[in-house]
Amino acid sequence: MDEEIIVTELAPDALPDVVALCRRALDLPEDAAEAGAVVDALHTRAAADRTVLGLGAYRGAELVGVLIASLSGTDPGLGHVDLVAVDPQLRRRGIGRALLTRAERALAEGGATEVLLAGNPPYYAWPGIDVRYTPAVCAALALGYGQDRTAWNMTADLSYDGSPALRTTEPAERRLAERGIAVRRAELADLPALADFARSNFGGVWDAELAGSVGRPGAGAHLAERDGRILGFAAWGSSRPSWFGPMGTAPEAAGSGIGGVLLRRCLRDQRDEGAESAQIGWVGPVPFYSGSAGARIERVFFLYRKVLTGA
Ligand SMILES: CC(C)(COP(=O)(O)OP(=O)(O)OC[C@H]1O[C@@H](n2cnc3c(N)ncnc32)[C@H](O)[C@@H]1OP(=O)(O)O)[C@@H](O)C(=O)NCCC(=O)NCCS
């Protein structure tokens, strides 16, 4: 690496520079456009729940590389790299390598024996490395990471009125109403019941994503209930405004049409916020999203892992 580049922990007042760097260093426009929300979720909001490490690569006073990493909230032996980006003008000079090497050391000091280049829910911007970030795939391999799983998003088109993603939910809601099921927007007061519902039906993984969606600007959630008992929910915008999820329907209500209604209510919110498309993240039941919203598989991610030597 060039002599004049120094890797150090990010100071709290560096965040505007981090966002500006991500805007020019995330090569995919859909990611660059959401750099502010991504950095806020991965660095600031995540730090309330888990150990977060922010590293900057500096040339003099200029921030030219950034890495955000975290320890898993569920498995203390796992570290995650949540984001890494290097100034496009300064690639292939060892900055990415220096950031990753320093992060591995810090994660090991925090107790990690393995590092994943993969999203660390509930705060994640990508499930893994989008295959179109091919230099990142190359860098992962060069640094000794092995390919683990594959993940994919689906894209729902919100750009025109006739899109299947924006199909009206009214007839389906009428049929549900005949069976005593009401569908409505979730409010802050619903959070405890929603978290209970998600926990008892799907395990305890969605509390933070629900808290990040319900009643927060640029995010939202809808729920279905019968006699005050929740039967399903869908949420959007927790880590990124254009991303949909999570959602869940009680097993007893499966097949009733609740899921499609909740999904399309959220997608309509996202379109009302100005989104031309929505990302259904880290899918999941492809036929359901294809059938209910005409969504198609588009973004594909490779997930990588590396056992730390000496671990
Ligand atoms: C991925 C990224 C951070 C790498 O940063 P970098 O500073 O260019 O990486 P380095 O110079 O340290 O490269 C380390 C090794 O990775 C491999 N590598 C990196 N870019 C490569 C490329 N374009 N083609 C082939 N190999 C590459 C090489 O083996 C390289 O070592 P070498 O130059 O000695 O051969 C940078 O390309 C980037 O910011 N991309 C956009 C953002 C991104 O993709 N982030 C990850 C997805 S969230």
The ligand as an SDF file (V2000), in Angstrom:
LIG
                    3D

 48 50  0  0  0  0  0  0  0  0999 V2000
  -13.6340   -4.1300   -3.3680 C   0  0  0  0  0  0  0  0  0  0  0  0
  -12.7440   -2.9220   -3.1390 C   0  0  0  0  0  0  0  0  0  0  0  0
  -13.0650   -2.3920   -1.7440 C   0  0  0  0  0  0  0  0  0  0  0  0
  -11.2780   -3.3600   -3.2060 C   0  0  0  0  0  0  0  0  0  0  0  0
  -10.4560   -2.2610   -2.8050 O   0  0  0  0  0  0  0  0  0  0  0  0
   -8.9510   -2.0710   -3.3780 P   0  0  0  0  0  0  0  0  0  0  0  0
   -8.3010   -1.0850   -2.4950 O   0  0  0  0  0  0  0  0  0  0  0  0
   -8.9870   -1.8140   -4.8140 O   0  0  0  0  0  0  0  0  0  0  0  0
   -8.3420   -3.5310   -3.0970 O   0  0  0  0  0  0  0  0  0  0  0  0
   -6.7980   -3.9350   -3.0070 P   0  0  0  0  0  0  0  0  0  0  0  0
   -5.9690   -3.0200   -3.8540 O   0  0  0  0  0  0  0  0  0  0  0  0
   -6.4150   -4.0200   -1.5680 O   0  0  0  0  0  0  0  0  0  0  0  0
   -6.8260   -5.3640   -3.6500 O   0  0  0  0  0  0  0  0  0  0  0  0
   -6.5790   -6.5580   -2.8950 C   0  0  0  0  0  0  0  0  0  0  0  0
   -6.5730   -7.7270   -3.8710 C   0  0  0  0  0  0  0  0  0  0  0  0
   -7.9030   -7.9650   -4.3640 O   0  0  0  0  0  0  0  0  0  0  0  0
   -7.8380   -8.4100   -5.7290 C   0  0  0  0  0  0  0  0  0  0  0  0
   -8.5250   -7.4200   -6.5750 N   0  0  0  0  0  0  0  0  0  0  0  0
   -9.0180   -6.2130   -6.2050 C   0  0  0  0  0  0  0  0  0  0  0  0
   -9.6130   -5.6010   -7.2570 N   0  0  0  0  0  0  0  0  0  0  0  0
   -9.4840   -6.4380   -8.3020 C   0  0  0  0  0  0  0  0  0  0  0  0
   -9.8840   -6.3830   -9.6600 C   0  0  0  0  0  0  0  0  0  0  0  0
  -10.5420   -5.3260  -10.1480 N   0  0  0  0  0  0  0  0  0  0  0  0
   -9.6140   -7.4290  -10.4490 N   0  0  0  0  0  0  0  0  0  0  0  0
   -8.9330   -8.4950   -9.9770 C   0  0  0  0  0  0  0  0  0  0  0  0
   -8.5010   -8.5980   -8.7030 N   0  0  0  0  0  0  0  0  0  0  0  0
   -8.7890   -7.5900   -7.8710 C   0  0  0  0  0  0  0  0  0  0  0  0
   -6.3660   -8.4700   -6.0900 C   0  0  0  0  0  0  0  0  0  0  0  0
   -5.9070   -9.7840   -5.8180 O   0  0  0  0  0  0  0  0  0  0  0  0
   -5.7670   -7.4730   -5.1170 C   0  0  0  0  0  0  0  0  0  0  0  0
   -4.4070   -7.7280   -4.8410 O   0  0  0  0  0  0  0  0  0  0  0  0
   -3.2790   -7.2870   -5.9370 P   0  0  0  0  0  0  0  0  0  0  0  0
   -3.6320   -5.9100   -6.4080 O   0  0  0  0  0  0  0  0  0  0  0  0
   -2.0220   -7.3480   -5.1500 O   0  0  0  0  0  0  0  0  0  0  0  0
   -3.3740   -8.2910   -7.0260 O   0  0  0  0  0  0  0  0  0  0  0  0
  -12.9930   -1.8210   -4.2160 C   0  0  0  0  0  0  0  0  0  0  0  0
  -12.9050   -2.4240   -5.4950 O   0  0  0  0  0  0  0  0  0  0  0  0
  -14.3110   -1.1310   -4.0990 C   0  0  0  0  0  0  0  0  0  0  0  0
  -14.4350   -0.1490   -3.3670 O   0  0  0  0  0  0  0  0  0  0  0  0
  -15.3440   -1.5740   -4.8650 N   0  0  0  0  0  0  0  0  0  0  0  0
  -16.6520   -0.9560   -4.8290 C   0  0  0  0  0  0  0  0  0  0  0  0
  -17.3630   -1.2290   -3.5330 C   0  0  0  0  0  0  0  0  0  0  0  0
  -17.5430   -2.6990   -3.2860 C   0  0  0  0  0  0  0  0  0  0  0  0
  -17.5610   -3.5120   -4.1870 O   0  0  0  0  0  0  0  0  0  0  0  0
  -17.7290   -3.0510   -2.0110 N   0  0  0  0  0  0  0  0  0  0  0  0
  -18.0090   -4.4200   -1.6480 C   0  0  0  0  0  0  0  0  0  0  0  0
  -19.4140   -4.7260   -1.8860 C   0  0  0  0  0  0  0  0  0  0  0  0
  -20.3790   -4.0970   -0.6140 S   0  0  0  0  0  0  0  0  0  0  0  0
  1  2  1  0
  2  3  1  0
  2  4  1  0
  2 36  1  0
  4  5  1  0
  5  6  1  0
  6  7  2  0
  6  8  1  0
  6  9  1  0
  9 10  1  0
 10 11  2  0
 10 12  1  0
 10 13  1  0
 13 14  1  0
 14 15  1  0
 15 16  1  0
 15 30  1  0
 16 17  1  0
 17 18  1  0
 17 28  1  0
 18 19  1  0
 18 27  1  0
 19 20  2  0
 20 21  1  0
 21 22  1  0
 21 27  2  0
 22 23  1  0
 22 24  2  0
 24 25  1  0
 25 26  2  0
 26 27  1  0
 28 29  1  0
 28 30  1  0
 30 31  1  0
 31 32  1  0
 32 33  2  0
 32 34  1  0
 32 35  1  0
 36 37  1  0
 36 38  1  0
 38 39  2  0
 38 40  1  0
 40 41  1  0
 41 42  1  0
 42 43  1  0
 43 44  2  0
 43 45  1  0
 45 46  1  0
 46 47  1  0
 47 48  1  0
M  END
$$$$
